[in-house]
Amino acid sequence: MNPILNEVGTVFIPVKDIKKARDWYCDILGLIADGDILYDHLYVIPMNGTGIILDSKTYSKNTLFKTPAFHLNTNDIKEAYEYMKQKKVELTTGIQHNHWFTFKDPDGNHLMVCQC
């Protein structure tokens, strides 16, 4: 038996300002931003499946995601794209292959939304 499981537990995203990042991510995910900020630098986003933790202690321009390390799921890529446009999110691609698009968070991390 291997002691390392073939599961992803959580993804850490480096952010400059933990409160602003919490509010932004909760807004685009349709969540209430009322959870505690842990140790003055961590916020656990309540997710279904693999977790996301925002971390202001690890932030630097060198630690930003220059390419998406994961994607957020959607059931309707066109609706998701229009939603992000309405939220004035910095979109870095249009919808590609009718399947996915990329965007940046306010700190410059590159992220993706994908219809799987």
Backbone atoms as SQL, in Angstrom:
CREATE TABLE atoms (id INTEGER PRIMARY KEY, chain TEXT, resi INTEGER, resn TEXT, atom TEXT, x REAL, y REAL, z REAL);
INSERT INTO atoms VALUES
  (1, 'A', 1, 'MET', 'N', 0.844, -1.198, 0.000),
  (2, 'A', 1, 'MET', 'CA', 0.000, 0.000, 0.000),
  (3, 'A', 1, 'MET', 'C', 0.879, 1.248, 0.000),
  (4, 'A', 2, 'ASN', 'N', 0.489, 2.201, -0.792),
  (5, 'A', 2, 'ASN', 'CA', 1.224, 3.459, -0.868),
  (6, 'A', 2, 'ASN', 'C', 0.647, 4.426, 0.163),
  (7, 'A', 3, 'PRO', 'N', 1.484, 5.080, 0.987),
  (8, 'A', 3, 'PRO', 'CA', 0.965, 6.020, 1.988),
  (9, 'A', 3, 'PRO', 'C', 0.530, 7.351, 1.393),
  (10, 'A', 4, 'ILE', 'N', 0.886, 7.620, 0.134),
  (11, 'A', 4, 'ILE', 'CA', 0.458, 8.847, -0.538),
  (12, 'A', 4, 'ILE', 'C', -0.784, 8.520, -1.359),
  (13, 'A', 5, 'LEU', 'N', -1.887, 9.189, -1.068),
  (14, 'A', 5, 'LEU', 'CA', -3.146, 8.934, -1.766),
  (15, 'A', 5, 'LEU', 'C', -3.174, 9.648, -3.100),
  (16, 'A', 6, 'ASN', 'N', -3.884, 9.104, -4.063),
  (17, 'A', 6, 'ASN', 'CA', -4.027, 9.751, -5.365),
  (18, 'A', 6, 'ASN', 'C', -5.226, 10.701, -5.334),
  (19, 'A', 7, 'GLU', 'N', -5.158, 11.659, -4.424),
  (20, 'A', 7, 'GLU', 'CA', -6.194, 12.673, -4.231),
  (21, 'A', 7, 'GLU', 'C', -5.527, 14.037, -4.071),
  (22, 'A', 8, 'VAL', 'N', -6.184, 15.065, -4.579),
  (23, 'A', 8, 'VAL', 'CA', -5.738, 16.427, -4.308),
  (24, 'A', 8, 'VAL', 'C', -6.588, 16.942, -3.162),
  (25, 'A', 9, 'GLY', 'N', -5.944, 17.340, -2.081),
  (26, 'A', 9, 'GLY', 'CA', -6.679, 17.815, -0.911),
  (27, 'A', 9, 'GLY', 'C', -7.097, 19.260, -1.043),
  (28, 'A', 10, 'THR', 'N', -6.141, 20.120, -1.369),
  (29, 'A', 10, 'THR', 'CA', -6.439, 21.544, -1.490),
  (30, 'A', 10, 'THR', 'C', -5.389, 22.212, -2.351),
  (31, 'A', 11, 'VAL', 'N', -5.739, 23.364, -2.885),
  (32, 'A', 11, 'VAL', 'CA', -4.839, 24.179, -3.685),
  (33, 'A', 11, 'VAL', 'C', -4.653, 25.500, -2.947),
  (34, 'A', 12, 'PHE', 'N', -3.402, 25.926, -2.769),
  (35, 'A', 12, 'PHE', 'CA', -3.108, 27.207, -2.140),
  (36, 'A', 12, 'PHE', 'C', -2.911, 28.253, -3.232),
  (37, 'A', 13, 'ILE', 'N', -3.585, 29.390, -3.088),
  (38, 'A', 13, 'ILE', 'CA', -3.436, 30.496, -4.036),
  (39, 'A', 13, 'ILE', 'C', -2.798, 31.666, -3.300),
  (40, 'A', 14, 'PRO', 'N', -1.648, 32.154, -3.785),
  (41, 'A', 14, 'PRO', 'CA', -1.004, 33.299, -3.143),
  (42, 'A', 14, 'PRO', 'C', -1.759, 34.593, -3.470),
  (43, 'A', 15, 'VAL', 'N', -2.082, 35.345, -2.429),
  (44, 'A', 15, 'VAL', 'CA', -2.809, 36.605, -2.603),
  (45, 'A', 15, 'VAL', 'C', -2.148, 37.697, -1.774),
  (46, 'A', 16, 'LYS', 'N', -2.255, 38.920, -2.233),
  (47, 'A', 16, 'LYS', 'CA', -1.592, 40.039, -1.564),
  (48, 'A', 16, 'LYS', 'C', -2.350, 40.484, -0.314),
  (49, 'A', 17, 'ASP', 'N', -3.648, 40.691, -0.449),
  (50, 'A', 17, 'ASP', 'CA', -4.490, 41.178, 0.644),
  (51, 'A', 17, 'ASP', 'C', -5.562, 40.128, 0.916),
  (52, 'A', 18, 'ILE', 'N', -5.445, 39.436, 2.039),
  (53, 'A', 18, 'ILE', 'CA', -6.315, 38.293, 2.321),
  (54, 'A', 18, 'ILE', 'C', -7.797, 38.676, 2.389),
  (55, 'A', 19, 'LYS', 'N', -8.106, 39.827, 2.961),
  (56, 'A', 19, 'LYS', 'CA', -9.527, 40.232, 3.066),
  (57, 'A', 19, 'LYS', 'C', -10.113, 40.569, 1.698),
  (58, 'A', 20, 'LYS', 'N', -9.371, 41.317, 0.892),
  (59, 'A', 20, 'LYS', 'CA', -9.850, 41.645, -0.453),
  (60, 'A', 20, 'LYS', 'C', -9.987, 40.391, -1.301),
  (61, 'A', 21, 'ALA', 'N', -9.008, 39.489, -1.194),
  (62, 'A', 21, 'ALA', 'CA', -9.059, 38.241, -1.958),
  (63, 'A', 21, 'ALA', 'C', -10.250, 37.398, -1.520),
  (64, 'A', 22, 'ARG', 'N', -10.470, 37.282, -0.212),
  (65, 'A', 22, 'ARG', 'CA', -11.618, 36.525, 0.293),
  (66, 'A', 22, 'ARG', 'C', -12.908, 37.070, -0.308),
  (67, 'A', 23, 'ASP', 'N', -13.067, 38.381, -0.260),
  (68, 'A', 23, 'ASP', 'CA', -14.292, 39.004, -0.759),
  (69, 'A', 23, 'ASP', 'C', -14.464, 38.777, -2.262),
  (70, 'A', 24, 'TRP', 'N', -13.370, 38.905, -3.026),
  (71, 'A', 24, 'TRP', 'CA', -13.435, 38.743, -4.480),
  (72, 'A', 24, 'TRP', 'C', -13.788, 37.304, -4.849),
  (73, 'A', 25, 'TYR', 'N', -13.072, 36.343, -4.289),
  (74, 'A', 25, 'TYR', 'CA', -13.333, 34.939, -4.616),
  (75, 'A', 25, 'TYR', 'C', -14.740, 34.529, -4.180),
  (76, 'A', 26, 'CYS', 'N', -15.152, 34.928, -2.996),
  (77, 'A', 26, 'CYS', 'CA', -16.503, 34.585, -2.540),
  (78, 'A', 26, 'CYS', 'C', -17.546, 35.205, -3.456),
  (79, 'A', 27, 'ASP', 'N', -17.302, 36.429, -3.922),
  (80, 'A', 27, 'ASP', 'CA', -18.246, 37.085, -4.826),
  (81, 'A', 27, 'ASP', 'C', -18.389, 36.311, -6.127),
  (82, 'A', 28, 'ILE', 'N', -17.267, 35.954, -6.781),
  (83, 'A', 28, 'ILE', 'CA', -17.416, 35.264, -8.070),
  (84, 'A', 28, 'ILE', 'C', -17.958, 33.843, -7.902),
  (85, 'A', 29, 'LEU', 'N', -17.769, 33.244, -6.723),
  (86, 'A', 29, 'LEU', 'CA', -18.289, 31.897, -6.478),
  (87, 'A', 29, 'LEU', 'C', -19.691, 31.892, -5.872),
  (88, 'A', 30, 'GLY', 'N', -20.243, 33.092, -5.621),
  (89, 'A', 30, 'GLY', 'CA', -21.586, 33.179, -5.060),
  (90, 'A', 30, 'GLY', 'C', -21.664, 32.725, -3.612),
  (91, 'A', 31, 'LEU', 'N', -20.598, 32.970, -2.854),
  (92, 'A', 31, 'LEU', 'CA', -20.538, 32.569, -1.453),
  (93, 'A', 31, 'LEU', 'C', -20.565, 33.791, -0.543),
  (94, 'A', 32, 'ILE', 'N', -21.019, 33.606, 0.660),
  (95, 'A', 32, 'ILE', 'CA', -20.974, 34.673, 1.665),
  (96, 'A', 32, 'ILE', 'C', -19.570, 34.688, 2.268),
  (97, 'A', 33, 'ALA', 'N', -18.967, 35.860, 2.290),
  (98, 'A', 33, 'ALA', 'CA', -17.586, 35.997, 2.793),
  (99, 'A', 33, 'ALA', 'C', -17.605, 36.240, 4.295),
  (100, 'A', 34, 'ASP', 'N', -18.056, 35.241, 5.041),
  (101, 'A', 34, 'ASP', 'CA', -18.165, 35.435, 6.487),
  (102, 'A', 34, 'ASP', 'C', -17.295, 34.474, 7.294),
  (103, 'A', 35, 'GLY', 'N', -16.478, 33.686, 6.612),
  (104, 'A', 35, 'GLY', 'CA', -15.600, 32.757, 7.316),
  (105, 'A', 35, 'GLY', 'C', -14.428, 33.481, 7.956),
  (106, 'A', 36, 'ASP', 'N', -13.811, 32.816, 8.907),
  (107, 'A', 36, 'ASP', 'CA', -12.672, 33.400, 9.616),
  (108, 'A', 36, 'ASP', 'C', -11.412, 33.380, 8.767),
  (109, 'A', 37, 'ILE', 'N', -10.604, 34.419, 8.928),
  (110, 'A', 37, 'ILE', 'CA', -9.261, 34.439, 8.370),
  (111, 'A', 37, 'ILE', 'C', -8.363, 33.840, 9.445),
  (112, 'A', 38, 'LEU', 'N', -7.697, 32.758, 9.108),
  (113, 'A', 38, 'LEU', 'CA', -6.894, 32.018, 10.072),
  (114, 'A', 38, 'LEU', 'C', -5.466, 32.538, 10.119),
  (115, 'A', 39, 'TYR', 'N', -4.959, 32.719, 11.314),
  (116, 'A', 39, 'TYR', 'CA', -3.557, 33.114, 11.539),
  (117, 'A', 39, 'TYR', 'C', -3.179, 34.390, 10.796),
  (118, 'A', 40, 'ASP', 'N', -4.155, 35.237, 10.521),
  (119, 'A', 40, 'ASP', 'CA', -3.963, 36.521, 9.833),
  (120, 'A', 40, 'ASP', 'C', -3.499, 36.389, 8.383),
  (121, 'A', 41, 'HIS', 'N', -3.520, 35.177, 7.800),
  (122, 'A', 41, 'HIS', 'CA', -3.071, 35.075, 6.409),
  (123, 'A', 41, 'HIS', 'C', -3.728, 33.966, 5.592),
  (124, 'A', 42, 'LEU', 'N', -4.634, 33.176, 6.159),
  (125, 'A', 42, 'LEU', 'CA', -5.254, 32.067, 5.428),
  (126, 'A', 42, 'LEU', 'C', -6.772, 32.203, 5.414),
  (127, 'A', 43, 'TYR', 'N', -7.367, 31.927, 4.268),
  (128, 'A', 43, 'TYR', 'CA', -8.823, 31.842, 4.195),
  (129, 'A', 43, 'TYR', 'C', -9.183, 30.580, 3.424),
  (130, 'A', 44, 'VAL', 'N', -9.968, 29.718, 4.038),
  (131, 'A', 44, 'VAL', 'CA', -10.425, 28.471, 3.430),
  (132, 'A', 44, 'VAL', 'C', -11.758, 28.750, 2.742),
  (133, 'A', 45, 'ILE', 'N', -11.753, 28.665, 1.412),
  (134, 'A', 45, 'ILE', 'CA', -12.987, 28.875, 0.656),
  (135, 'A', 45, 'ILE', 'C', -13.814, 27.596, 0.757),
  (136, 'A', 46, 'PRO', 'N', -15.075, 27.706, 1.177),
  (137, 'A', 46, 'PRO', 'CA', -15.907, 26.496, 1.263),
  (138, 'A', 46, 'PRO', 'C', -16.253, 25.995, -0.145),
  (139, 'A', 47, 'MET', 'N', -15.616, 24.916, -0.542),
  (140, 'A', 47, 'MET', 'CA', -15.771, 24.362, -1.889),
  (141, 'A', 47, 'MET', 'C', -16.413, 22.985, -1.825),
  (142, 'A', 48, 'ASN', 'N', -16.993, 22.573, -2.933),
  (143, 'A', 48, 'ASN', 'CA', -17.390, 21.179, -3.132),
  (144, 'A', 48, 'ASN', 'C', -16.191, 20.501, -3.791),
  (145, 'A', 49, 'GLY', 'N', -15.753, 19.394, -3.259),
  (146, 'A', 49, 'GLY', 'CA', -14.597, 18.710, -3.845),
  (147, 'A', 49, 'GLY', 'C', -13.292, 19.289, -3.332),
  (148, 'A', 50, 'THR', 'N', -12.287, 19.359, -4.197),
  (149, 'A', 50, 'THR', 'CA', -10.967, 19.853, -3.828),
  (150, 'A', 50, 'THR', 'C', -11.065, 21.264, -3.267),
  (151, 'A', 51, 'GLY', 'N', -10.367, 21.503, -2.175),
  (152, 'A', 51, 'GLY', 'CA', -10.434, 22.791, -1.510),
  (153, 'A', 51, 'GLY', 'C', -9.523, 23.840, -2.122),
  (154, 'A', 52, 'ILE', 'N', -9.817, 25.090, -1.799),
  (155, 'A', 52, 'ILE', 'CA', -8.971, 26.218, -2.161),
  (156, 'A', 52, 'ILE', 'C', -8.697, 27.011, -0.898),
  (157, 'A', 53, 'ILE', 'N', -7.420, 27.312, -0.667),
  (158, 'A', 53, 'ILE', 'CA', -7.022, 28.152, 0.460),
  (159, 'A', 53, 'ILE', 'C', -6.284, 29.356, -0.093),
  (160, 'A', 54, 'LEU', 'N', -6.747, 30.537, 0.260),
  (161, 'A', 54, 'LEU', 'CA', -6.056, 31.774, -0.088),
  (162, 'A', 54, 'LEU', 'C', -5.006, 32.015, 0.981),
  (163, 'A', 55, 'ASP', 'N', -3.803, 32.398, 0.565),
  (164, 'A', 55, 'ASP', 'CA', -2.695, 32.548, 1.516),
  (165, 'A', 55, 'ASP', 'C', -1.908, 33.817, 1.205),
  (166, 'A', 56, 'SER', 'N', -1.998, 34.788, 2.104),
  (167, 'A', 56, 'SER', 'CA', -1.263, 36.042, 1.889),
  (168, 'A', 56, 'SER', 'C', 0.182, 35.950, 2.381),
  (169, 'A', 57, 'LYS', 'N', 0.511, 34.937, 3.148),
  (170, 'A', 57, 'LYS', 'CA', 1.888, 34.793, 3.636),
  (171, 'A', 57, 'LYS', 'C', 2.831, 34.330, 2.522),
  (172, 'A', 58, 'THR', 'N', 2.304, 33.618, 1.542),
  (173, 'A', 58, 'THR', 'CA', 3.145, 33.095, 0.459),
  (174, 'A', 58, 'THR', 'C', 3.177, 34.014, -0.756),
  (175, 'A', 59, 'TYR', 'N', 2.504, 35.152, -0.683),
  (176, 'A', 59, 'TYR', 'CA', 2.400, 36.033, -1.846),
  (177, 'A', 59, 'TYR', 'C', 3.730, 36.690, -2.199),
  (178, 'A', 60, 'SER', 'N', 4.064, 36.631, -3.457),
  (179, 'A', 60, 'SER', 'CA', 5.110, 37.453, -4.075),
  (180, 'A', 60, 'SER', 'C', 4.863, 37.354, -5.572),
  (181, 'A', 61, 'LYS', 'N', 5.444, 38.240, -6.330),
  (182, 'A', 61, 'LYS', 'CA', 5.260, 38.178, -7.788),
  (183, 'A', 61, 'LYS', 'C', 5.806, 36.868, -8.358),
  (184, 'A', 62, 'ASN', 'N', 6.755, 36.258, -7.667),
  (185, 'A', 62, 'ASN', 'CA', 7.326, 34.992, -8.131),
  (186, 'A', 62, 'ASN', 'C', 6.432, 33.792, -7.861),
  (187, 'A', 63, 'THR', 'N', 5.493, 33.907, -6.924),
  (188, 'A', 63, 'THR', 'CA', 4.647, 32.760, -6.576),
  (189, 'A', 63, 'THR', 'C', 3.299, 32.772, -7.284),
  (190, 'A', 64, 'LEU', 'N', 3.004, 33.819, -8.051),
  (191, 'A', 64, 'LEU', 'CA', 1.726, 33.885, -8.756),
  (192, 'A', 64, 'LEU', 'C', 1.622, 32.777, -9.795),
  (193, 'A', 65, 'PHE', 'N', 0.393, 32.312, -10.027),
  (194, 'A', 65, 'PHE', 'CA', 0.146, 31.320, -11.067),
  (195, 'A', 65, 'PHE', 'C', 0.241, 32.019, -12.428),
  (196, 'A', 66, 'LYS', 'N', 1.245, 31.684, -13.197),
  (197, 'A', 66, 'LYS', 'CA', 1.403, 32.274, -14.524),
  (198, 'A', 66, 'LYS', 'C', 0.608, 31.506, -15.575),
  (199, 'A', 67, 'THR', 'N', 0.256, 30.285, -15.250),
  (200, 'A', 67, 'THR', 'CA', -0.679, 29.480, -16.035),
  (201, 'A', 67, 'THR', 'C', -1.626, 28.828, -15.035),
  (202, 'A', 68, 'PRO', 'N', -2.854, 28.542, -15.444),
  (203, 'A', 68, 'PRO', 'CA', -3.794, 27.937, -14.496),
  (204, 'A', 68, 'PRO', 'C', -3.290, 26.596, -13.956),
  (205, 'A', 69, 'ALA', 'N', -3.306, 26.463, -12.636),
  (206, 'A', 69, 'ALA', 'CA', -2.900, 25.214, -11.992),
  (207, 'A', 69, 'ALA', 'C', -4.092, 24.265, -11.823),
  (208, 'A', 70, 'PHE', 'N', -5.281, 24.785, -12.027),
  (209, 'A', 70, 'PHE', 'CA', -6.508, 24.014, -11.901),
  (210, 'A', 70, 'PHE', 'C', -7.595, 24.783, -12.637),
  (211, 'A', 71, 'HIS', 'N', -8.775, 24.184, -12.744),
  (212, 'A', 71, 'HIS', 'CA', -9.900, 24.932, -13.309),
  (213, 'A', 71, 'HIS', 'C', -11.125, 24.809, -12.412),
  (214, 'A', 72, 'LEU', 'N', -11.949, 25.817, -12.486),
  (215, 'A', 72, 'LEU', 'CA', -13.254, 25.799, -11.838),
  (216, 'A', 72, 'LEU', 'C', -14.252, 25.251, -12.841),
  (217, 'A', 73, 'ASN', 'N', -15.162, 24.419, -12.386),
  (218, 'A', 73, 'ASN', 'CA', -16.134, 23.785, -13.280),
  (219, 'A', 73, 'ASN', 'C', -17.329, 24.684, -13.545),
  (220, 'A', 74, 'THR', 'N', -17.955, 24.471, -14.690),
  (221, 'A', 74, 'THR', 'CA', -19.232, 25.092, -15.017),
  (222, 'A', 74, 'THR', 'C', -20.051, 24.103, -15.839),
  (223, 'A', 75, 'ASN', 'N', -21.363, 24.265, -15.783),
  (224, 'A', 75, 'ASN', 'CA', -22.253, 23.474, -16.633),
  (225, 'A', 75, 'ASN', 'C', -22.586, 24.205, -17.922),
  (226, 'A', 76, 'ASP', 'N', -22.271, 25.521, -17.975),
  (227, 'A', 76, 'ASP', 'CA', -22.592, 26.341, -19.141),
  (228, 'A', 76, 'ASP', 'C', -21.478, 27.346, -19.360),
  (229, 'A', 77, 'ILE', 'N', -20.567, 27.061, -20.275),
  (230, 'A', 77, 'ILE', 'CA', -19.387, 27.897, -20.472),
  (231, 'A', 77, 'ILE', 'C', -19.757, 29.301, -20.950),
  (232, 'A', 78, 'LYS', 'N', -20.764, 29.415, -21.795),
  (233, 'A', 78, 'LYS', 'CA', -21.170, 30.739, -22.298),
  (234, 'A', 78, 'LYS', 'C', -21.755, 31.588, -21.170),
  (235, 'A', 79, 'GLU', 'N', -22.577, 30.994, -20.347),
  (236, 'A', 79, 'GLU', 'CA', -23.157, 31.719, -19.208),
  (237, 'A', 79, 'GLU', 'C', -22.064, 32.125, -18.221),
  (238, 'A', 80, 'ALA', 'N', -21.112, 31.234, -17.978),
  (239, 'A', 80, 'ALA', 'CA', -20.011, 31.533, -17.062),
  (240, 'A', 80, 'ALA', 'C', -19.164, 32.689, -17.595),
  (241, 'A', 81, 'TYR', 'N', -18.897, 32.688, -18.894),
  (242, 'A', 81, 'TYR', 'CA', -18.100, 33.748, -19.510),
  (243, 'A', 81, 'TYR', 'C', -18.808, 35.095, -19.388),
  (244, 'A', 82, 'GLU', 'N', -20.096, 35.124, -19.687),
  (245, 'A', 82, 'GLU', 'CA', -20.868, 36.369, -19.574),
  (246, 'A', 82, 'GLU', 'C', -20.932, 36.850, -18.122),
  (247, 'A', 83, 'TYR', 'N', -21.077, 35.929, -17.203),
  (248, 'A', 83, 'TYR', 'CA', -21.095, 36.251, -15.766),
  (249, 'A', 83, 'TYR', 'C', -19.793, 36.935, -15.353),
  (250, 'A', 84, 'MET', 'N', -18.663, 36.373, -15.790),
  (251, 'A', 84, 'MET', 'CA', -17.373, 36.964, -15.440),
  (252, 'A', 84, 'MET', 'C', -17.196, 38.324, -16.098),
  (253, 'A', 85, 'LYS', 'N', -17.687, 38.490, -17.312),
  (254, 'A', 85, 'LYS', 'CA', -17.644, 39.803, -17.972),
  (255, 'A', 85, 'LYS', 'C', -18.448, 40.820, -17.171),
  (256, 'A', 86, 'GLN', 'N', -19.625, 40.423, -16.719),
  (257, 'A', 86, 'GLN', 'CA', -20.468, 41.327, -15.925),
  (258, 'A', 86, 'GLN', 'C', -19.804, 41.696, -14.605),
  (259, 'A', 87, 'LYS', 'N', -19.036, 40.784, -14.044),
  (260, 'A', 87, 'LYS', 'CA', -18.316, 41.026, -12.793),
  (261, 'A', 87, 'LYS', 'C', -17.049, 41.861, -13.026),
  (262, 'A', 88, 'LYS', 'N', -16.778, 42.180, -14.296),
  (263, 'A', 88, 'LYS', 'CA', -15.590, 42.952, -14.678),
  (264, 'A', 88, 'LYS', 'C', -14.285, 42.256, -14.309),
  (265, 'A', 89, 'VAL', 'N', -14.295, 40.915, -14.391),
  (266, 'A', 89, 'VAL', 'CA', -13.112, 40.112, -14.167),
  (267, 'A', 89, 'VAL', 'C', -12.213, 40.258, -15.400),
  (268, 'A', 90, 'GLU', 'N', -10.901, 40.313, -15.196),
  (269, 'A', 90, 'GLU', 'CA', -9.967, 40.423, -16.315),
  (270, 'A', 90, 'GLU', 'C', -9.884, 39.078, -17.030),
  (271, 'A', 91, 'LEU', 'N', -10.556, 38.988, -18.167),
  (272, 'A', 91, 'LEU', 'CA', -10.549, 37.776, -18.977),
  (273, 'A', 91, 'LEU', 'C', -9.295, 37.786, -19.845),
  (274, 'A', 92, 'THR', 'N', -8.576, 36.669, -19.886),
  (275, 'A', 92, 'THR', 'CA', -7.327, 36.616, -20.648),
  (276, 'A', 92, 'THR', 'C', -7.472, 35.834, -21.950),
  (277, 'A', 93, 'THR', 'N', -8.579, 35.149, -22.118),
  (278, 'A', 93, 'THR', 'CA', -8.921, 34.516, -23.398),
  (279, 'A', 93, 'THR', 'C', -10.426, 34.646, -23.569),
  (280, 'A', 94, 'GLY', 'N', -10.862, 34.429, -24.798),
  (281, 'A', 94, 'GLY', 'CA', -12.269, 34.200, -25.037),
  (282, 'A', 94, 'GLY', 'C', -12.555, 32.743, -24.747),
  (283, 'A', 95, 'ILE', 'N', -13.759, 32.318, -25.048),
  (284, 'A', 95, 'ILE', 'CA', -14.091, 30.894, -24.894),
  (285, 'A', 95, 'ILE', 'C', -13.326, 30.113, -25.964),
  (286, 'A', 96, 'GLN', 'N', -12.571, 29.137, -25.536),
  (287, 'A', 96, 'GLN', 'CA', -11.732, 28.342, -26.427),
  (288, 'A', 96, 'GLN', 'C', -12.377, 26.974, -26.680),
  (289, 'A', 97, 'HIS', 'N', -12.496, 26.622, -27.941),
  (290, 'A', 97, 'HIS', 'CA', -13.020, 25.307, -28.351),
  (291, 'A', 97, 'HIS', 'C', -14.391, 25.028, -27.723),
  (292, 'A', 98, 'ASN', 'N', -15.132, 26.112, -27.457),
  (293, 'A', 98, 'ASN', 'CA', -16.472, 25.980, -26.853),
  (294, 'A', 98, 'ASN', 'C', -16.418, 25.227, -25.533),
  (295, 'A', 99, 'HIS', 'N', -15.271, 25.335, -24.818),
  (296, 'A', 99, 'HIS', 'CA', -15.020, 24.438, -23.690),
  (297, 'A', 99, 'HIS', 'C', -14.447, 25.136, -22.455),
  (298, 'A', 100, 'TRP', 'N', -13.580, 26.174, -22.640),
  (299, 'A', 100, 'TRP', 'CA', -12.900, 26.775, -21.493),
  (300, 'A', 100, 'TRP', 'C', -12.486, 28.215, -21.794),
  (301, 'A', 101, 'PHE', 'N', -12.190, 28.970, -20.732),
  (302, 'A', 101, 'PHE', 'CA', -11.595, 30.293, -20.853),
  (303, 'A', 101, 'PHE', 'C', -10.732, 30.551, -19.629),
  (304, 'A', 102, 'THR', 'N', -9.829, 31.516, -19.749),
  (305, 'A', 102, 'THR', 'CA', -8.957, 31.867, -18.631),
  (306, 'A', 102, 'THR', 'C', -9.179, 33.317, -18.228),
  (307, 'A', 103, 'PHE', 'N', -8.783, 33.611, -16.993),
  (308, 'A', 103, 'PHE', 'CA', -8.945, 34.946, -16.422),
  (309, 'A', 103, 'PHE', 'C', -7.903, 35.139, -15.343),
  (310, 'A', 104, 'LYS', 'N', -7.807, 36.372, -14.849),
  (311, 'A', 104, 'LYS', 'CA', -6.894, 36.673, -13.755),
  (312, 'A', 104, 'LYS', 'C', -7.683, 37.120, -12.535),
  (313, 'A', 105, 'ASP', 'N', -7.171, 36.741, -11.360),
  (314, 'A', 105, 'ASP', 'CA', -7.730, 37.306, -10.132),
  (315, 'A', 105, 'ASP', 'C', -7.094, 38.692, -9.933),
  (316, 'A', 106, 'PRO', 'N', -7.533, 39.463, -8.950),
  (317, 'A', 106, 'PRO', 'CA', -6.991, 40.816, -8.772),
  (318, 'A', 106, 'PRO', 'C', -5.482, 40.869, -8.500),
  (319, 'A', 107, 'ASP', 'N', -4.893, 39.768, -8.055),
  (320, 'A', 107, 'ASP', 'CA', -3.448, 39.742, -7.796),
  (321, 'A', 107, 'ASP', 'C', -2.644, 39.312, -9.019),
  (322, 'A', 108, 'GLY', 'N', -3.312, 38.855, -10.064),
  (323, 'A', 108, 'GLY', 'CA', -2.613, 38.435, -11.274),
  (324, 'A', 108, 'GLY', 'C', -2.463, 36.933, -11.445),
  (325, 'A', 109, 'ASN', 'N', -3.041, 36.144, -10.547),
  (326, 'A', 109, 'ASN', 'CA', -3.035, 34.685, -10.717),
  (327, 'A', 109, 'ASN', 'C', -3.904, 34.316, -11.915),
  (328, 'A', 110, 'HIS', 'N', -3.376, 33.459, -12.793),
  (329, 'A', 110, 'HIS', 'CA', -4.139, 32.986, -13.943),
  (330, 'A', 110, 'HIS', 'C', -4.954, 31.770, -13.524),
  (331, 'A', 111, 'LEU', 'N', -6.243, 31.827, -13.847),
  (332, 'A', 111, 'LEU', 'CA', -7.172, 30.758, -13.477),
  (333, 'A', 111, 'LEU', 'C', -7.996, 30.377, -14.698),
  (334, 'A', 112, 'MET', 'N', -8.730, 29.287, -14.609),
  (335, 'A', 112, 'MET', 'CA', -9.510, 28.794, -15.738),
  (336, 'A', 112, 'MET', 'C', -10.890, 28.348, -15.277),
  (337, 'A', 113, 'VAL', 'N', -11.866, 28.509, -16.169),
  (338, 'A', 113, 'VAL', 'CA', -13.196, 27.917, -16.009),
  (339, 'A', 113, 'VAL', 'C', -13.375, 26.957, -17.170),
  (340, 'A', 114, 'CYS', 'N', -13.896, 25.765, -16.882),
  (341, 'A', 114, 'CYS', 'CA', -14.015, 24.727, -17.899),
  (342, 'A', 114, 'CYS', 'C', -15.359, 24.021, -17.779),
  (343, 'A', 115, 'GLN', 'N', -15.982, 23.773, -18.925),
  (344, 'A', 115, 'GLN', 'CA', -17.182, 22.946, -18.957),
  (345, 'A', 115, 'GLN', 'C', -16.754, 21.538, -19.280),
  (346, 'A', 116, 'CYS', 'N', -16.878, 20.660, -18.293),
  (347, 'A', 116, 'CYS', 'CA', -16.404, 19.275, -18.454),
  (348, 'A', 116, 'CYS', 'C', -17.550, 18.323, -18.700);
